[in-house]
Amino acid sequence: QVQLVESGGGLVQAGDSLRLSCVGPGRMFVDYSMAWFRQDHGKEKAREFVGGINRSGGGIKYGDSISGRFSISRDNAKNTMYLQMNNLEPEDTASYYCAARLGGLASRDDSAYRYWGQGTQVTVSS
């Protein structure tokens, strides 16, 4: 069983920044392509692709609604993926989930990912 643990969420004001972290499965972390998704459960919105990154740290892609305020990265030596979020807006309020798939390339499709974290809540007040 692959465990993913997110952290770094919280309650912030519009314009603030947050950095989310996702710690993955030890020595095998480098075998997984990774992604961030988000879902605003309060508005019953579908899960949205935020960004993805390949095993080596390349092939970075972002969701269509991500305007350049977010940056995804990973440190394989620390088994950790990051999501730097700047100039946060109330519309960014959601639970943020990291996801992993063995090998391959990062995908925008959430069904491509077998492993998921529990999520970390980000709430942005206006």
C-alpha positions as CSV (number, residue, x, y, z in Angstrom):
1,Q,0.0,0.0,0.0
2,V,1.4,3.4,-1.1
3,Q,0.8,6.1,1.4
4,L,0.8,9.8,0.5
5,V,0.6,12.5,3.2
6,E,-0.2,16.1,2.4
7,S,0.5,19.0,4.6
8,G,0.7,22.8,4.5
9,G,-2.9,23.8,4.1
10,G,-4.6,26.4,6.2
11,L,-6.7,29.5,6.4
12,V,-5.2,32.5,4.7
13,Q,-6.3,35.9,3.2
14,A,-6.5,36.7,-0.4
15,G,-3.1,37.6,-1.8
16,D,-1.2,35.3,0.6
17,S,1.0,32.4,-0.3
18,L,1.1,28.7,0.8
19,R,3.3,25.8,0.0
20,L,1.8,22.4,0.1
21,S,3.9,19.3,0.5
22,C,3.2,15.6,-0.3
23,V,5.4,13.0,1.1
24,G,5.5,9.7,-0.8
25,P,6.7,6.1,-0.5
26,G,10.3,6.0,0.5
27,R,12.8,4.5,-1.9
28,M,10.1,4.0,-4.5
29,F,9.1,7.6,-4.8
30,V,11.2,8.2,-7.9
31,D,9.2,5.5,-9.7
32,Y,6.0,7.5,-9.5
33,S,4.7,10.4,-11.6
34,M,2.7,12.7,-9.3
35,A,0.0,15.3,-9.5
36,W,-2.1,17.7,-7.4
37,F,-5.9,17.9,-7.7
38,R,-8.4,20.0,-5.8
39,Q,-12.0,19.8,-5.0
40,D,-14.3,22.3,-3.3
41,H,-16.7,20.0,-1.6
42,G,-18.8,22.9,-0.4
43,K,-19.8,23.7,-4.0
44,E,-20.1,20.1,-5.2
45,K,-17.6,20.8,-7.9
46,A,-15.8,18.0,-9.8
47,R,-12.3,17.3,-8.8
48,E,-10.0,19.6,-10.8
49,F,-6.5,18.9,-12.1
50,V,-4.0,21.5,-10.6
51,G,-0.7,20.3,-11.9
52,G,1.4,17.2,-12.6
53,I,5.1,16.3,-12.7
54,N,7.0,13.3,-14.2
55,R,9.2,11.0,-12.2
56,S,12.4,13.0,-13.0
57,G,10.8,16.4,-12.3
58,G,10.2,17.2,-15.9
59,G,7.1,17.3,-18.1
60,I,5.3,19.7,-15.8
61,K,1.8,20.6,-16.8
62,Y,-0.9,22.7,-15.2
63,G,-4.7,22.8,-15.2
64,D,-6.4,25.2,-17.6
65,S,-7.7,27.3,-14.7
66,I,-4.2,27.7,-13.1
67,S,-3.1,31.1,-14.2
68,G,0.6,30.9,-13.4
69,R,0.2,31.6,-9.8
70,F,1.0,28.0,-8.8
71,S,4.3,26.1,-9.2
72,I,4.8,22.4,-8.9
73,S,8.1,20.7,-8.0
74,R,9.5,17.6,-6.4
75,D,12.6,16.6,-4.5
76,N,13.2,12.9,-5.0
77,A,15.9,12.8,-2.4
78,K,13.3,13.9,0.2
79,N,10.4,11.8,-1.3
80,T,8.4,15.0,-1.5
81,M,6.4,16.9,-4.1
82,Y,5.5,20.6,-3.6
83,L,2.9,23.0,-4.7
84,Q,3.8,26.6,-4.3
85,M,0.7,28.8,-4.4
86,N,1.1,32.6,-4.7
87,N,-1.4,35.4,-4.7
88,L,-4.2,33.1,-3.5
89,E,-7.8,34.0,-4.3
90,P,-11.0,32.9,-2.6
91,E,-11.7,30.7,-5.7
92,D,-8.7,28.6,-4.7
93,T,-10.5,27.4,-1.6
94,A,-10.7,23.6,-1.8
95,S,-9.3,20.4,-0.4
96,Y,-6.0,19.7,-2.2
97,Y,-5.0,16.1,-2.9
98,C,-1.8,14.6,-4.1
99,A,-1.9,11.6,-6.4
100,A,0.6,9.1,-7.7
101,R,0.8,6.6,-10.5
102,L,3.6,4.1,-11.1
103,G,5.9,5.0,-14.0
104,G,4.5,6.8,-17.0
105,L,3.9,10.5,-17.4
106,A,1.8,12.8,-15.3
107,S,-1.8,12.8,-16.5
108,R,-4.6,15.4,-16.3
109,D,-7.1,12.5,-15.8
110,D,-7.7,11.6,-12.2
111,S,-8.6,8.0,-13.1
112,A,-5.0,7.5,-14.2
113,Y,-3.9,7.7,-10.6
114,R,-4.1,4.7,-8.3
115,Y,-2.8,6.3,-5.1
116,W,-4.2,9.3,-3.2
117,G,-3.6,11.2,-0.1
118,Q,-6.2,12.2,2.5
119,G,-6.1,15.9,1.4
120,T,-5.2,19.2,3.0
121,Q,-7.7,22.0,3.2
122,V,-6.9,25.4,1.8
123,T,-9.3,28.2,2.7
124,V,-8.8,31.7,1.3
125,S,-10.8,34.6,2.8
126,S,-11.5,37.8,0.9
